[in-house]
């Protein structure tokens, strides 16, 4: 990975973490309480909120469910997550997997 791409990915992880923290504070969820809700060690959630790590697909989906972002916030979260992980958000992947015809149509567009 080129240095420029690496730096961009770090910035995206930090931005994603800040947004997750902002949403949790808005819902009055402490780090420990949110970590308990999503079945994660508080230290692991801390690493996500500070941008040291990006959430796995499973953790990301649990965060979305717990934090209930607005449509605009969800779009931003999904965009950052997708750019960091280089995959669509987990719910989009699930839709594609469960709809073979849709998957085939998308493959034809590539």
Order of alpha helices (4+ residues) and beta strands (2+ residues): alpha-alpha-alpha-alpha-alpha-alpha-alpha
